Amino acid sequence: MIVFQPHVYATVFILSILQAFALDSYIAAVYEHSVILPNVTGRPVSSEDALTLMNKNMDVLEGAIKAAAQQGAHIIVTPEDGIYGWVFKRDTIFPYLEDIPDPQVNWIPCTDPERFAPAAVQERLSCMARNNSIYVVANIGDKKPCNSSDPKCPSNGHYQYNTNVVFDSEGKLVARYHKYNLFMSETQFDSPKEPEIVTFNTSFGKFGIFTCFDILFHDPAVTVVSKLHVDTVLFPTAWMNVLPHLTAIEFHSAWAMGMGVNLLAADTHNTSLAMTGSGIYDGHLLVAELSSLPRLSPTYPSAVNWRAYATSVKRFSPDDRNFSGVIFFDKFTFTELTKPEGNRTVCQKDLCCHLSYRMTEKQEDEVYVLGAFDGLHVVEGEYYLQICTLLKCKSTDLKTCGQPVATAHTRFEAFSLSGTFGTSYVFPEVLLSGVQLAPGEFQVLSDGRLISQSGTSKPVLTVTLFGRWYEKDPP
Ligand SMILES: N[C@@H](CCCCNC(=O)CCCC[C@@H]1SC[C@@H]2NC(=O)N[C@@H]21)C(=O)O
């Protein structure tokens, strides 16, 4: 990964990604943008003032787009809400919205700005793509008029959508995606009636696209990958980090690995809201048995039978020392790792988690537990989880197990984590001290074991198999 000279508060990450089947490669960039937020949020502003604010953000994005293009990037992704921010209600966002046509109209806003309704933002983004010969992915607001003949038409006569747009290297609008799984705070937007499965082809591969909270749900995220067989997913996001399992870089890299696709994640940068964490994740699921084979076109779900190993072994340890704890409002069953090495099992409902581990030097003031959760998560949305997790507790008090922890000193020489998952969508997370990833330091075997054989470069915060059982989500 070539890192640009720091630009504003972030850097443009560049990575050349080996194209799966064509065996050519392309250069991808993601930009983590510190969004300049409107200073008036209590009332709608004029469309001129709205455009002034959006131009301030687009000035910064233009710098990143030029920098990426100069480094030969073929495509750059910029963050969700990156042009106007997120502090809006339904009425106050209206001046920032434009009517974004279906890409089938075959339109280059840069060379034909008057063809449809006023589209200053689309024109400028299109020109950035065209003038720098680079694909530009951005997130802006779409408005579609409706009337009383449509019973669902909102009170102000418009549907308002959180929208990703993609302009190709000539500035043509080639994709438009309306965010389907809105986060609870996004009252300024509507959700489309059906999830949109949006893909587009380029000379350097087939791309899918969705936004932020979408990544936790089956549609469109899993469908666009498992049915449309894209190689890379474009992912603008404004993600608020939640340790120990839902920090941006941790969950997004695990999702890319579990789904076996590349993921280009551009996050907003706002540390006071715990918003940070972009990345270019190549979806290689490091499966020892498969690495000798050429990477075939993606097969979904991944070539892992997540329950194979865990259902083949007896429980390593009895339940007698189990205790309960809460992680992000979900009640886990824990068991403490009292010895520096050993085999442990913990079960909750149909999920049994098995762990074999060897610590290097167990720190007296650090406690690690193995936890299991099999249930419906119901806070900030409803999604069914099956989770096996090895994690460090906040303190030696077992009541603190599950609370956010960002540093650790205990190293593990080896670990092997597996679970009797009912779902085949399991995302492998390894997070190290300092909230760092561990690329290449662990593997997932085809029998479902998440293993490290030679230890990790830093002490461990958590090793987790994060399962999503979509069929058990409420309708
Ligand atoms: N930050 C703004 C609104 C942001 C809207 C777009 N952001 C998302 O959709 C991010 C959702 C990330 C949620 C993950 S999963 C549940 C967990 N809870 C979090 O807060 N982060 C994670 C605002 O809310 O004002």
Ligand as a Chemical Component Dictionary entry (heavy atoms), coordinates in Angstrom:
data_LIG
# 
_chem_comp.id                   LIG 
_chem_comp.type                 NON-POLYMER 
_chem_comp.pdbx_formal_charge   0 
_chem_comp.three_letter_code    LIG 
# 
loop_
_chem_comp_atom.comp_id 
_chem_comp_atom.atom_id 
_chem_comp_atom.alt_atom_id 
_chem_comp_atom.type_symbol 
_chem_comp_atom.charge 
_chem_comp_atom.model_Cartn_x 
_chem_comp_atom.model_Cartn_y 
_chem_comp_atom.model_Cartn_z 
_chem_comp_atom.pdbx_ordinal 
LIG N1  N1  N 0 -23.030 9.571  12.322 1  
LIG C1  C1  C 0 -24.270 10.168 12.010 2  
LIG C2  C2  C 0 -25.089 9.412  10.971 3  
LIG C3  C3  C 0 -24.284 8.487  10.158 4  
LIG C4  C4  C 0 -25.192 7.865  9.141  5  
LIG C5  C5  C 0 -24.483 6.881  8.323  6  
LIG N2  N2  N 0 -23.744 5.972  9.172  7  
LIG C6  C6  C 0 -24.080 4.697  9.190  8  
LIG O1  O1  O 0 -25.014 4.189  8.587  9  
LIG C7  C7  C 0 -23.136 3.974  10.092 10 
LIG C8  C8  C 0 -23.731 2.901  10.800 11 
LIG C9  C9  C 0 -22.632 2.234  11.553 12 
LIG C10 C10 C 0 -23.252 1.462  12.621 13 
LIG C11 C11 C 0 -22.295 0.459  13.154 14 
LIG S1  S1  S 0 -23.207 -1.006 13.317 15 
LIG C12 C12 C 0 -23.951 -0.515 14.812 16 
LIG C13 C13 C 0 -22.884 0.280  15.514 17 
LIG N3  N3  N 0 -23.391 1.506  16.066 18 
LIG C14 C14 C 0 -22.671 2.551  15.707 19 
LIG O2  O2  O 0 -22.859 3.722  16.113 20 
LIG N4  N4  N 0 -21.737 2.191  14.835 21 
LIG C15 C15 C 0 -21.820 0.778  14.524 22 
LIG C16 C16 C 0 -25.078 10.272 13.253 23 
LIG O3  O3  O 0 -25.531 9.226  13.721 24 
LIG O4  O4  O 0 -25.275 11.379 13.684 25 
# 
loop_
_chem_comp_bond.comp_id 
_chem_comp_bond.atom_id_1 
_chem_comp_bond.atom_id_2 
_chem_comp_bond.value_order 
_chem_comp_bond.pdbx_ordinal 
LIG N1  C1  SING 1  
LIG C1  C2  SING 2  
LIG C1  C16 SING 3  
LIG C2  C3  SING 4  
LIG C3  C4  SING 5  
LIG C4  C5  SING 6  
LIG C5  N2  SING 7  
LIG N2  C6  SING 8  
LIG C6  O1  DOUB 9  
LIG C6  C7  SING 10 
LIG C7  C8  SING 11 
LIG C8  C9  SING 12 
LIG C9  C10 SING 13 
LIG C10 C11 SING 14 
LIG C11 S1  SING 15 
LIG C11 C15 SING 16 
LIG S1  C12 SING 17 
LIG C12 C13 SING 18 
LIG C13 N3  SING 19 
LIG C13 C15 SING 20 
LIG N3  C14 SING 21 
LIG C14 O2  DOUB 22 
LIG C14 N4  SING 23 
LIG N4  C15 SING 24 
LIG C16 O3  DOUB 25 
LIG C16 O4  SING 26 
# 
